[in-house]
């Protein structure tokens, strides 16, 4: 009896796999449910750094100011801000943020399922969908948040899925319509994250591999891709200016690499190790290694192999050039990982070779479940700081966070008079803190200053800033080791803030 039970438990994964591949839509439903379930424990978690910052920008855009998005300087294209504008319209709450993230994750999973099915049939669909679901929602690589890399990856996956549908369409009109839509989605990826080029690169390789046969689709795809780009350029020309758009989204990126490389800091090297550890802990390294093994050893499907190689080379070149190596960059790799989970199921693969990809899929799913079960410790310090300010502040108060952490402004419900709410733009655009000091000394000086990082991080402190702080501000409190400054000419009920933050663990 015991041996039969053990044998039944051992055979359960195989039966589940057969159940999903027997009717592939079951795998799609299971994968979408998995992606959403992995995110549910985090649905009410406080905003992440970028989540709160982009939401703050979206809520105040359009508005007064001469920067790309009104009063705030952001180095991202407008499609990204439009996604967060949707979150703002849905209530600007953490739950609204997570629901939008779930919707995007579901689109990515469905796209991976379709691509896997076109590549390797029903088994490929199940493998790609489950792998994508586990990875895009893994908190180790920030899959629990709405990250720009996830948004870009969703557009990339959807673009490639629609392109494959266009190539397989029976009628010319349908094929052209799908190709145009694929081009639009590929460009939207690019307009949500500058490095999200995978969709455009893979489409270029697949379509141009047979230029005569695909000439009409190439033209239609290009027209579709140019449409959102033209709309973006028209918006920029009528508002902040095309030069501002180029400067914020591309010139700044080059300048930031120079600043990071010139800084005397071991932070980039530490992030490389964190990046590699996250790649291993999330399991994403395994489908990628399997994809490399399969691409190198397979003789057929040379167009697909070339497209994958070109996309991978482009993506990792961009990541390497950035010198940042943040763990959430791995979300951009999820579409490639899903392909890596599917390709081994192409008909003709030897039976022993099919055991490995099933193991790869299982590893990514188990890694995601374990990561959610462990529930990485939440950041309790920063919400405590924002609660202190929110409880003591008045409606017209303003705030600057030193340095970065723009989510705290959204948490506290205050606005900022300083355009650089992320730390890197401060280092690149205001390295001598000239504008920062002018803001502190001027009529629009913020009511509150939150010192999350040291005020002299990266050697930014200037004598003028120190004099202004001493003359115009006082320390109103210290929460979780972070100093909170209040303007000397403002009186606030600080006891309310201390009461609000008193119960927060640090």
N, C-alpha and C positions, 0 to 999 in steps of 0.2 A: 504493500500500500504506500509506504513512504517513498519507495523507488519510483512508483508510478507518478506520485505527486511531484517529485523532483524532476522527472522526465517531462511532465506536463509544463512545469514552470520554465524549464530550459527551452521547450519548444514554443513558448508563448510569443517571443519576439518574431520568430519565423512565421507563425500564424497571423500575427498582426500585420507583418509586411505583405503577406499574400492577400490578406483582406483589403489592404489599401490599394495594391497594384491590380487586383481583380477588377475594381471599379475606381479608376484614377481620381474621380471627383471626391471620393472619400479622403484620399490623401490631401487634397486641397483644403477640405473642411477641417481635417485634423491639424494641418499645419497652421492655418489661420487661427484656429482655437488655441494652439500652442503659443503662437506669437502674442496673442492678447492675454492669455493666462499668465505668461511670464512677466507681463507688465502690470498686472493687477495689484500686486503688493506695493507698488510705487505710485499708484494713481493719485494719491493725495499728498505725496512728498513735496517739500518746498521746491521752488524753482531752482534749477541749476544756474551756474554763473551766466552762461550764454542764453539760456532760456529766458531768465528774467530781464537780461539786458536787451535782447532783441524784442521782447514783448514791450518793454518800456519805449523803445524806439518806434515800434509799430503803433502804439497808442497815441503818440504825439506827432505822428506823420499822417497827412501833411500838416504843417504848422509853420510858424515864423522861424526864420533862420536862413542862412546862406550856404549851409552845408548840403550834402547829398540828400539827407533826410531831415531837413529843417534845422533844428538847433543841435542835433546830434551828429557826430562824425562816425561813420561806420564803413568798414572796408569790405562790404559785401554787396553783390548785385541785388536788384529790387525784388526778384521772385522770392528770395528768402524772406524778405521783410513782409511780402504779401501773405506768405503762409502764417506768419505770426500775427498779421492783421486779422486773419480768420480767427485765430485764437482770441484776439481782443474782442471781436464781434460776438464770439460765443460766451463771453463773460470774463475773460482774462483771469481765470482761476487755474490752479494746478490741475484740477480734474479736466477742464476744457483742454489744457495743454496735452495731457496724457491721452485723451480721446482722439485728438487730431493725430498724435504720434501713432496710436493704434491703427487708425485708418490708413496712414501712409505705410505702416508695416504690413498691413493686409494687402495693399496694392503691390508692394514689393514681393511678397510671398506668392501672390497669384501670378505675377509676371515670371518669377523664377519657375513656378510650376509649368507654365506654358512653354518657356524656353527649354526646360528639361524634357518635356514631352516631345517637342520638335526634334531635339537632339537624339534622344534615346528611348522614346516610347513611354509606356506607363510607369516602368520602374524608374526611368530617368526623371519623370515628373515628380514622383514621390520623393526621391532622393534630393532633388534640387529644392523642393518646397520645404521639406523638413529642415534641411541644412540652413536655408535662408531664414526660416522662422526662429530657429534657435539662436542664430548669430545676431540677427537684427534686434533681438530683444535681450541680449546678454548684458547684464549690468557691468561686467568687467570692462567692456568697451563702450560704456555709457549708453547701452541699448535701452535703459529705462527712461531716458530723457528724449526730448525733441531736439536733436542735434542737426546742424547744417549738413553734416556728412550723410546722415540718414536721408534727409530730404533729397540731396543730390543723387544718392544711390537709388532711391525710389524712382526718380525720373529716368535714370540710366537703365534700370531693369525694365521699366515699362516701355521705354523707347525701343530697346532691343527686341522685346516680345512682340511689339506691334510691327516692327520691321520684318521679323520672321513670318508674321501673319500676312504681310503684304507680299512677300516672296512666294508664299504658298496659296495666295488667293486665286480663285478661278477666273474672275472677270477683270478686265483691264481697269474699269472704273473703280471697283472695290480696291484693287491693288494700289492705284494712285492715291485714293483717299487715305488708305492706311499708311502709305509711305509719307504722305504729307504730315499726318499725325505723328508718325515716328520722328520726323525731323523737328517738329515743334517740341516734342517731349525731350529730345536730345539737347536742343538749345536751352530749354527750361532748366535742365540739369546744370548746364554751363552758367546760366544766369541765377542759379541759386548758390552755387559754390564754384569758384573759378577753376578749381582742380577737377571738377566733375566732367571730365572729357571722355570718359569711357564709351558712352553711347555714340558720340560723334565719331570716335576713332574706329570702333567696331563696325559701325555702319559704312564708313568710308572703305574699309578693307573688304567687307562682304559685297558691297555694291560694285566697287571698282574692280573686283577680281574678274568680273565678266562685264566689261564696259559696254559692249555692243548689245548684249542681251538685256542688260539692266539700264540702258541709257535713259529711257523714259522715267523709270523709278528714281534714278540719280537726280534728274532735273526736278521732279516733284518733291523729293526729299529735301533738296537744297532750298526750294521755295518755302516749304514748310518750316525749315530751320531759320530762314531769314525773317520770317514773319514776326516772331517774338523779339528778335534782335532789333528789327526796324521799329517796333513799338517802344522798346526800351530807349533807343537812340532818340526817337521823337519826344518821349517824356523828358529825357535829359536836356535836349535842345530847348524845350519850352520852359524848363525850370532851372535846375542847378547848373546846367551846361554840360556838354559832352566832355570837355576838358576835366571837369570835376569828377565825372564818372570814371574816366580813364585813370585819373590821379588816385582816386580812392581805391579802385579795385585792382590796379596793376602797378602803377608807379610806387605806391605805398608798399606793395608786397616785395618789390625788389629792394627798396630802402630798408624794410624791416629785416630782411635776410642779412644785409650788411651790418645793421645794428646788433643783431643777435650774434653774428660771427665775431664781431669786434669786442663784445662784452667779455670781461674777465670773470666768467662764471662757469661752474661745472653743471649747471642746470640742463643744458642740451644733452650732455653725455648721460646724465641720470635719466632723462626722458627716453633715451634710446633703450636702456635696459628695461625701463617700465613698459615700453612699447613691445619689446620682445617677450617679456613676461606675460603681458596681456594677450599677445598672439598665441602663446602656448596655453594659458589658462582658459581662454575662451574656446579653444579648439580650432580656431580658424586656420591655423598653420597646417592642419592635417589635410583638409580638402585642397588647399593651395599646393602642398607638396604632391598630393595625388594628381592634381591637374598638370603640374610640371612633368611628372613621370609619364602620364598618359600622352600629353602633347609630344614629348620627346620620342615615345616609342610607337605611336600610331602612324600608319602609312596613309590612310585615307583621310577624307574630310580636311584637305589642306587649307581651304578657305577659313573654316572655323578655327583651325589651329593658328593660322596667321593672325586672325582677328584677336584671339585670346592673347597671343604673344605681344601684339602691338598695344593692346589695352593695358596689359600688365606692365609693360615697359614704361608706358606713359604715366600710369598711376604711381609707380614706385619711384620714378624719376622726380615727379612733383613732390612726393613725400620727402625724399632725400634732400631735394634742393631747399625745402622749407627750413631745415635744421631744427624743427620743433619736435617731431615724433610724438605727438600726443596720442594716447591710446584710442581716442575716439576716431582717429583717422582710419582705423581698421573697419569702421562701418562702411566706408567707401569701397572696401574690397569685397563686401558681401556678394554682389552680383557675380564676381569671378569665382568666389568660393562655391556658389550654388552651381555654376557650370562645372566646376571641378568635381562636385558630388554626382553629377549626372553623366559625364562623358563615358565612364567605364561601363555603362549599361548599353552602349551602342551595340546592336546585333553583331555577332561575330566574335565578341570578347570571350576568352576562355573561361570556363566555369570557375576555376580557382580565383580568377581575377575579379569575380563578382563578390567574393566574400570581403575583400578589402574595402570597397566603397561602402558596403553596408555597415562595416565597423566604423568607417569615417563618419557616416551620418549619425550613428549611435553615440560616438564620442562627443560630437558637437551638441547633441540634444542633452546628454547627461551633464556636460559641462555647464550648459545654461541653467538646467534645473538645480544643480548644486550651487551655482553662483547666487541664484534667487533664494534658495533655502538658507544659505549662509547670511544673506542680507548684509552686504558691506556696511559698516557703521555709517550712519547718517551724519551729516554735518550739522551739529546742534549749536555751534558757537555763533555762526553768522545770523541764523534766525533770531537768536537771543539778542544780538546787537540791534537788529532792525526793529525788534519788538520794543526795546528800550526807547528808541527814537520815536517810533510810531505812537507810543503811549504818551510821550511828553510833548510831541510836536503839535503845532497849530496848522490849520488848512493851507496857509500860504507859505509855510516854511520850505526851505530848499536845502539841498545836501550834496556834498561831494564825498566819494569814497576813495580812500588812498590805499593802494592803487588798484584799480579795476573793481571786480565784484559788482557789476552794475545791477545784478539781481537784487541787491539790498535796497536800491532805490525803489524798485517795484514792490518789494516786500513792505517797505515803510510807507509807500504811497506818496512819496515826495518827488519833486522835480529837481533838476540840477542846472545850474547856470554855466557849467563847464562842459565843452563839447566832447572831450575825450574821456569816455567812461570805461574804457579798457586800458590795461596797463601798457600794452605794446604801442598803441597810438601816442600815448604820453611820451614814451621814450623816443619815438621817431619824429613826431610832429611838434613836440614842445619839450625838447631835451633839456633846455635851460630853465624850464618852468616860467618862462616870461608871461605867457597868457594865463597860467595858473596864478601867478603872483598878482597880475593885473586884476584877475577876477576876485581874489581875496581882498584886494585894496579898494575895489570899486563899489559902486552903488548896488550892484547885484551880488554882493558877497553872500555866500551860502550861510544859512542859519546854523547848519551842523556840518562837522567834518568827522568822518569815521576813519580811524587809522587801523585798517585791517592788516596791511603790510606796514613795515617801518617807513616813516615819512622820508627817510634818506635812502631807500632802496635804489640800487643801481647808480648810486652817487648823484641822485637828482637834487638833493637839498641845496639851496642857495642861501646866502646870507640874507637876501631880501625876504625870502619866504619865512625864515626864522624870525625876522624882526616883525613881520606882519602878524604871525601867529602869536607872538608875545604881546603885541599891542592890541589885538582885536579879539582874541579868543581865550577861553579858559577851559580846562578839563572839567566836563560836567559829570563824568563817571567813567568807570572802567568795567567792561563786561567781557568775561572770558579772556581777560588779558589784553583786550583791545581798547585803546583810549577813544573817548567820544568828546569832541570839542564843541563848545557852544559860543556863539558870538557874545561879546561882553555887553553889547547894547540890547540883548534879548533876555527876557526872563521867562522861564518855563517851569511847569510843575514837574520837577525832576523826580520827586518821590513816586509819581505814577510810573515813570519809566523804570525805576529800580524795582518796583513791585512787579511789573510785567516781565522783567528778565530774571527775577529772583529764583524762580523754580527751574530754570533751564540748566541742564547738565553741561559741564565744560570739560 
